[in-house]
């Protein structure tokens, strides 16, 4: 029996094979649900049909999303999946009118260091201090302190801003940040090495120096951290729900398992 890896799953999904899609749906439908509920709440009342539509998007044109996908590890795959969710959500959900522009965010962040800017960007994304702490592996008190400073600067930059100004502007700010990408931006592999402590002191210093002043990389690095935490905290989809979704994706029912398959399933 082949050892299951994210690469084998991707190959099987690209080929339209049921085992890969079973694993994909099992592990990533819960992540999709969490992301849609968080970033596209207007889709929440019909979340099941939207999750189905999302996976149909990946299945479109003979599993083209998988066939065109390139990644070096599961964290990079998770970012690609996040992009898939955002592409679907943006196409199917209204964008709230923002209160803040990227230039105003730059002014609010002016005196913050790189970690503080990352924390503030997660506040923009709608996370609380208690949620940000495990994402960034920092104390909640640190996040609360950053939020207090940011709220004070928000009042200076945009007098009369509402208490929800950061989060209301989130989707527009994220899209604007994505458009600031340059050739100097860091690859996902650098983010992975940064998280794993696999950079030299000088490499880490240069990476953080770039992230500090780059909205694209602040957004991508915090997304990298966000998806890593979601993957750890999210339980797999129950078997009945997996089969229901696979049926909607027009996969035939699973055949009966042989003796060896049942034995390995219990191991």
N, C-alpha and C positions, 0 to 999 in steps of 0.2 A: 504493500500500500504506500502510495506516494506521500511524502511529508508535505503537509499543507503550508504554503507560504503565500504572502500577498502577491507574489509574482505568478504563482500557479493559478491563483484565483483570477488574476487579470487575464492570463492567457485563455483560461476556460471561458470567461465572460466574453472575450473578444471573439471566440469561436462559437458563442451561443450555447455553451454546454451547461446543463442544469446544475451540476455540483458547484461550479463557480458562482452562478447566479444565486444559488441557495445561500452560500456563504456571504456573498455581497449583500443580499437582502437582510440576512440575519444580523450582520454587524453594522450595516450602514443605514438601514431604515430608521433605527432609533436616533442616530445622529442627525439625519435629515429632519425628523420630527422636531428635535430640539432646536435646530437652526431656523426652521420655518416659523415655529412658535415664537422664537426670540426676535427675529429680524423682520418677519412678514406676518404680524399678528392678524391682519385682515384675512389671511388665508386659513386661519385656525378653525373657523366653523366647518370647513369642508376639508380638514387636514388629510383624511384617508384618501380622498380622490386626488389630492395634490401630491401626496407621496407616490401614488401610483403613476401620476403624470410625470413626476420627476424621473422615476426609473424607466418609464417608457422613453423619455428623452435620451437616457443613456443607451437604450436598446435601438434607437432609431437608426435607419440606414445600415442594417446589419451590424449593430453594436459598434458603430463608428467611433463613439466616444472612447471606448476601450482600445480600439485599434490604433487610434491617434495618440494615445497616452504614453508618456515617458516619465518614469520615476525611479529613484534609487533606493527608496525605503518606504515604510508604511506612512511615516509622517508626511512625506512628499505626496503620497497618494491621497492622504486626508485633505491636503490643501487643494488638490485638483478636484476632489469631491465637493469641497466647500464652494469652489468656483462654479461647479455644476449646479449646486443648490441655489446660489445667488443668481446665476443666469436664469434659472427657472422662476425664482421669486420675483426678479425684476420684470420679467415678461408678463407676469400674471397678477401683480399687486400694485396698487397706486402708491406713489411716492409722496410722503407728507411734505408740506412746504417747510423748508429749513429756516431757522432763525439765525444761523451762523454760517459764515463763509470760511473757506480754508485760510484766507488771509487773516481773518479775525482769530482763528484758532492758533495761527502762528504767533500772533501778538500775545495771546493768553499764555502760550507755552514759552515765551521768550526766555525767562529766567530759570526754567526747569531743566534738570539734568535728564539724561537719556531714560533712566528707569522711571522717573516721575512723568515724563512724557508718555511712556508706554502705559503707565497706570491710568493717566488721564484719558488716553485713547480708549481704554477698556471701559471707563466710565461713559464716554461718548457712545460706546457700543451697547450701553444699557446694563452693564453689570454692576452689582453692589460691591462695597468694600469686602464683605464676607466672601463673595464669589471670586473677586480679583486676587485675594491673598493666596489661594492654592494655585491659581493660574500662573501667577508671577513668582510664586514661592517667596512671598513677602508677608509681613504681618499686616493684618487688617488695619491696625493703627496707622501704618505708613500710608495706606490707600486713603484713609479718612483725612489725613493731614494734607495729602495732595489735593483731594477734592475741596477742602476748605480754602486752600490757596487759589484754586481754579475758579471757585464761585466768586471769590473776592475780585479776581481779575476780570471775570465775565461781567460783573456789575460796572466795572470801569470802562471796558471796551464796548459793551452794549447795554447802556442804561435801560431799565425796563424789561430786560430779558426775563422770560418765565423760568420757573424752577426746572422745567423739562427741556430747556433750550439745547443742551448737549445731545440728549437722546433723540429729540425730535429731528435734529439735523443729521443724525447718524448716517442714514443711507446716502444722502447727498454728499456728505463729507467723505465717506468711504469711496464712493465713485470718483469724486474729485481727486482723492489721494492716489487712486489707481492710475489716473492719467498723468501723474507726475513722474512716472518711471523713466529712468535714463539708463544708458549703458553702464554707468557706475554702480547701479543698484546691486545688492547682494543676492547671490543665488540661494535657493532653499537649502542647499547642502551646507552653506556657511551657517545658516540658522540652526541646523541640526547639530553641527559641531560646536556651536556656541552653547546650546542647551546641554550638550553632553560633556562640556569642559575639554574639548579636543583641540582648542586653539591655543597657540602660544600667547603669552602675555601681550606681546606687541600686536599680534593678529586680532586679539580680542579688543584691544584699545582702538585699532583702526576701524573694526566693524562697528563698535558702539559709537565712535565719532561720526561715522556715516549715518547710522540709524537715527541719531539725535536730530539731524537736520534734514531728514528725508521722510516725507509723509508716506510715500509708497512703502518704504521699508519698515516704518513704524507700524503701518497697517498690516503688512505681511508677517512681521515677526510676532505681533500680538495675536494674529490669526493662527499662526503656527503654535503658539503657546495655548491658545484657546482650544484648538482641535485636539491637542495632546491631552488636555485635561478632560474634555468631553469624552474622548475615547476611553479613558480610564474609569470615568464615572457612570457611563451608560451601559445598561444591561442589554444583552442580545435580545432580539425579537423572539417572542414565543413561537414554537413550532407551528401552531395552528395559523398564526398571522403570517408566518413565512409562506406557508402553502397557499393561503388565500391570495397573497400578492403575486406569487409565482403563477397561479392560475390566471390572474388578471393579465399577466405578461405572456400568457399563452404557452406556458410550459406544461407538458403532459404530467399527470400525477406520478409521483415517485413509485418505482417498482418495489416489490418486496425485497428486503435485504437478505443476502445469503448468510450462512452461519458465520463466516469469518468477519463480515461487515458488522453483524450484530455483536460479535465478541469484541471487536476493536471499539465499537461505539460505547460499550460498557466500561472500557479500560480507563 
